[in-house]
């Protein structure tokens, strides 16, 4: 049995004895220091990166940014040292371009070509929680003046008296409302920013993939300017819409709540100011419609401008590569 095993083992050969080399398996090991560094650079809000209480604390306080800020404060610019990409956290796995492109194709097929619903499904996991944070911010912003009013009433009713026991509750509530307002505002901005990045990355990736897979007949009538505007302008507008999208419902809600509170506190006389406030809504809508119409015309001009500039650059490229400069210079001189 041992003789068979010995005969079955490959015998080492010299470089000149055989053309075939014995390939031995190589075991790649990662040092503990590299493993720790990879864990430190993992996105701190990644699900499963920490227990739920710690994860929630990170998401609401952004405490993990202290590491990057501290590293940046310690840099010495005179030595050329500065923050690099290796000092930053890795991109969340759900926001990588490859993941978003694959998910976009899958959802787009499931929605049978409905682009609006596809984009909504991509952004909903972050855009919907941003709406709840915006609602928390609206409630906190309205509650703070009401609490301050109650505190002032206590001070007016008890002049030159110790009102600590009566006013302490309102002071604590004002503090809590201010903290909730700050946390909700920053969390809403963060989630809305992530939603915009997701939409922009998915649209840009889909646009490039579609443009690269077009047949010659499909490219007919499609200019470079249109593709450039889709990637640089239209995708950026979607990014901006996602950042300010919750203002569509939060601003009217704030106006209605404030108007009701003003009427209840100050009486019907405030209806005049409320009427003036709501009168500006149609005017603002009309101005916005005119701005959108002008912007559409500007986009068409931008397409033509980009196409002309691209043609000029291509012409310069051909002139340089074929050494036509002297010939063009001679013809221009003769023409002059």
C-alpha positions in Angstrom: 0.0 0.0 0.0 2.8 2.4 0.9 4.6 1.4 -2.3 1.5 2.3 -4.4 1.2 5.7 -2.6 4.9 6.4 -3.2 4.5 5.5 -6.9 1.4 7.7 -7.2 3.1 10.8 -5.9 4.5 13.1 -8.6 8.3 13.2 -8.5 10.0 16.5 -8.8 11.5 17.2 -12.2 14.2 19.5 -13.3 13.5 22.3 -15.8 14.9 20.3 -18.7 13.4 16.9 -17.9 9.8 17.6 -18.6 7.8 20.5 -20.1 4.9 20.1 -17.7 5.4 21.6 -14.3 3.7 20.4 -11.1 1.3 23.1 -9.8 1.2 23.1 -6.1 -1.8 24.7 -4.3 -0.9 28.0 -2.7 -2.8 29.0 0.4 -3.3 32.7 0.7 -3.5 34.0 4.2 -4.6 37.4 5.5 -2.8 38.7 8.5 -4.7 39.7 11.6 -3.7 43.4 11.1 -5.1 43.5 7.6 -8.3 41.8 8.8 -8.7 44.4 11.6 -8.0 47.2 9.1 -10.7 45.9 6.8 -13.2 45.7 9.6 -12.4 49.3 10.7 -12.9 50.5 7.1 -16.2 48.8 6.7 -19.2 51.1 6.5 -20.3 51.6 10.2 -24.0 51.6 9.3 -23.8 48.3 7.4 -26.5 45.9 8.7 -24.8 43.3 10.9 -21.7 45.4 11.6 -22.6 45.9 15.2 -25.4 45.0 17.7 -28.7 46.8 17.0 -28.4 49.4 19.9 -24.9 50.4 18.8 -25.9 50.5 15.2 -28.9 52.8 16.0 -26.6 55.0 18.0 -24.2 55.3 15.1 -27.0 56.1 12.6 -28.4 58.9 14.7 -25.3 60.5 16.0 -22.7 59.8 13.2 -20.1 59.1 15.9 -18.1 57.1 13.5 -17.0 60.3 11.7 -14.8 61.2 14.7 -12.1 58.8 13.4 -11.9 60.5 10.0 -12.0 64.0 11.5 -9.3 63.1 14.0 -7.1 61.7 11.3 -7.6 64.8 9.2 -6.7 67.1 12.2 -3.5 65.2 12.7 -2.3 65.5 9.1 0.9 67.6 8.4 0.5 69.3 5.2 4.2 70.5 5.1 5.3 66.8 4.8 2.8 66.1 2.0 0.7 63.8 4.2 -3.0 64.1 3.8 -6.2 62.1 3.9 -6.3 59.5 1.2 -8.9 57.0 0.0 -7.5 54.4 2.3 -8.4 56.5 5.3 -12.1 56.6 4.4 -14.7 54.0 4.9 -15.7 51.7 2.1 -18.8 52.3 0.1 -21.9 50.5 1.5 -22.5 47.2 -0.3 -26.0 48.4 -1.2 -24.7 51.5 -2.9 -22.0 50.0 -5.1 -22.5 50.7 -8.8 -22.4 47.0 -9.8 -25.1 46.1 -7.2 -27.3 49.1 -8.2 -26.9 48.3 -11.9 -27.9 44.7 -11.5 -30.8 45.7 -9.2 -32.0 48.3 -11.7 -32.1 45.8 -14.5 -34.0 43.2 -12.3 -36.6 45.7 -11.0 -37.0 47.3 -14.5 -37.9 43.9 -15.9 -40.3 43.2 -13.0 -42.0 46.5 -13.5 -42.3 45.9 -17.3 -40.4 49.0 -18.3 -42.0 51.5 -15.9 -39.0 53.7 -15.1 -40.8 55.8 -12.4 -41.8 52.8 -10.4 -38.3 51.3 -10.9 -36.6 54.4 -9.5 -39.1 54.5 -6.6 -38.3 50.9 -5.6 -34.6 51.6 -5.7 -34.9 54.8 -3.5 -37.7 53.7 -1.2 -35.5 51.9 1.4 -33.8 55.2 2.3 -36.3 57.8 1.0 -39.3 56.6 3.1 -37.3 56.6 6.4 -36.2 60.1 5.5 -39.8 61.1 5.3 -40.4 59.9 8.9 -37.4 61.9 10.0 -38.8 65.0 8.2 -42.1 64.5 10.0 -40.3 64.3 13.3 -38.5 67.6 12.4 -41.8 69.3 11.6 -43.4 68.3 14.9 -40.3 69.3 16.9 -40.1 72.7 15.1 -43.8 73.5 15.9 -43.6 72.2 19.5 -40.7 74.4 20.5 -42.5 77.8 20.1 -45.6 76.3 21.9 -43.4 75.2 24.9 -41.6 78.5 25.0 -45.0 80.2 25.1 -46.1 78.1 28.1 -42.9 78.9 29.9 -43.4 82.7 29.3 -46.9 82.4 30.6 -45.6 80.9 33.8 -43.1 83.7 34.2 -45.7 86.4 33.6 -48.2 84.9 36.1 -45.5 84.5 38.8 -43.3 87.6 38.7 -40.5 87.8 41.2 -41.1 84.2 42.3 -39.3 81.0 42.2 -40.9 79.0 39.3 -38.3 76.3 39.0 -40.7 73.6 39.9 -43.3 74.8 37.5 -41.1 75.6 34.6 -38.6 72.8 34.8 -40.8 70.4 32.8 -41.1 72.9 29.9 -37.4 73.5 29.9 -36.7 69.8 29.7 -39.3 69.4 26.9 -37.7 72.3 25.0 -34.3 70.6 25.3 -35.7 67.3 24.1 -37.6 68.9 21.2 -34.4 70.8 20.2 -32.4 67.5 20.3 -35.0 65.7 18.3 -35.1 68.5 15.7 -31.3 68.3 15.3 -31.2 64.5 15.0 -34.2 64.4 12.7 -32.8 67.1 10.4 -29.4 65.6 10.0 -30.7 62.1 9.6 -33.2 63.2 7.0 -30.5 65.0 5.0 -28.3 62.0 5.2 -30.9 59.5 4.0 -32.1 61.9 1.3 -28.6 62.3 0.1 -28.2 58.5 -0.1 -31.4 58.2 -2.1 -30.1 60.8 -4.6 -26.8 59.0 -5.0 -28.6 55.7 -5.5 -30.9 57.2 -8.2 -28.1 59.0 -9.9 -25.7 56.0 -10.0 -28.4 53.7 -11.3 -29.5 56.1 -14.0 -26.0 56.9 -15.2 -25.1 53.2 -15.3 -28.2 52.3 -17.2 -27.7 55.2 -19.7 -24.1 54.1 -20.4 -25.1 50.4 -20.7 -27.9 51.3 -23.1 -25.8 53.6 -25.2 -23.0 51.0 -25.5 -25.5 48.3 -26.6 -27.2 50.3 -29.3 -27.1 49.1 -32.8 -26.1 51.4 -35.7 -29.8 51.9 -36.5 -30.5 52.6 -32.8 -27.8 55.3 -32.8 -29.5 57.1 -35.7 -30.5 60.6 -34.5 -28.8 60.2 -31.1 -26.2 62.8 -30.6 -23.3 62.9 -28.1 -24.8 66.1 -26.6 -28.0 64.3 -25.6 -26.2 61.4 -23.9 -23.9 63.9 -22.1 -26.9 65.9 -20.9 -28.6 62.7 -19.7 -25.6 61.8 -17.6 -24.4 65.2 -16.4 -27.6 67.2 -16.2 -30.7 65.0 -16.0 -29.2 62.5 -13.5 -28.0 65.4 -11.4 -31.5 66.9 -11.3 -32.9 63.6 -10.1 -30.2 63.7 -7.3 -31.4 67.2 -6.3 -35.1 66.2 -6.4 -34.5 63.4 -4.0 -32.8 65.8 -1.5 -35.7 68.3 -1.5 -38.5 65.9 -2.3 -40.0 65.8 1.2 -40.6 69.5 1.1 -43.5 68.8 -1.2 -45.6 67.7 1.7 -43.7 69.0 4.7 -44.0 72.7 3.7 -47.8 72.6 3.2 -48.2 70.6 6.4 -46.2 73.2 8.3 -48.2 76.0 6.8 -51.5 74.4 7.8 -50.5 73.6 11.3 -49.0 77.0 12.0 -52.1 78.7 10.5 -54.4 76.6 12.8 -52.3 77.4 15.9 -52.2 81.1 15.0 -56.0 81.2 14.7 -56.5 79.4 18.0 -54.0 81.6 19.9 -54.5 85.0 18.4 -58.0 84.8 17.0 -59.6 85.3 13.5 -57.5 88.4 12.8 -54.6 86.2 11.7 -56.7 84.8 8.8 -55.7 87.9 6.8 -52.0 87.0 7.0 -52.8 83.4 6.3 -54.8 84.3 3.2 -51.9 86.5 2.0 -49.6 83.5 2.6 -51.7 81.1 0.6 -52.2 83.6 -2.2 -48.6 83.4 -3.1 -48.9 79.7 -3.8 -50.5 80.0 -7.3 -48.1 82.8 -8.1 -45.1 80.7 -7.2 -46.6 77.8 -9.3 -46.9 80.0 -12.3 -43.3 81.3 -12.0 -42.1 77.8 -11.5 -43.9 76.6 -14.7 -42.2 79.4 -16.7 -38.8 78.5 -15.3 -39.3 74.9 -16.3 -40.3 75.9 -19.9 -37.2 78.1 -20.2 -35.1 75.2 -18.8 -36.4 72.8 -21.5 -35.4 75.3 -24.2 -32.0 75.7 -22.6 -31.5 71.9 -22.6 -32.0 71.8 -26.4 -29.4 74.5 -26.9 -27.1 72.7 -24.5 -27.4 69.6 -26.7 -26.3 71.5 -29.7 -23.5 73.3 -27.9 -22.1 70.0 -26.6 -22.3 68.4 -30.0 -20.4 71.3 -31.6 -17.7 71.3 -28.9 -17.4 67.5 -29.3 -17.0 67.9 -33.1 -14.3 70.5 -32.6 -12.4 68.3 -30.2 -12.6 65.3 -32.6 -11.4 67.5 -35.4 -8.4 68.7 -33.3 -7.7 65.1 -32.4 -7.6 64.1 -36.1 -5.5 67.1 -37.0 -2.9 66.3 -34.3 -2.8 62.5 -35.0 -2.3 62.9 -38.8 0.1 65.9 -38.5 -2.2 68.2 -40.6 -1.2 71.3 -38.6 1.3 72.6 -41.2 -1.0 71.9 -44.1 -4.0 73.7 -42.4 -1.7 76.5 -41.4 -0.5 76.9 -45.0 -4.1 76.9 -46.4 -5.2 79.4 -43.8 -2.3 81.7 -44.6 -3.0 81.4 -48.4 -6.7 82.2 -47.8 -5.8 85.3 -45.7 
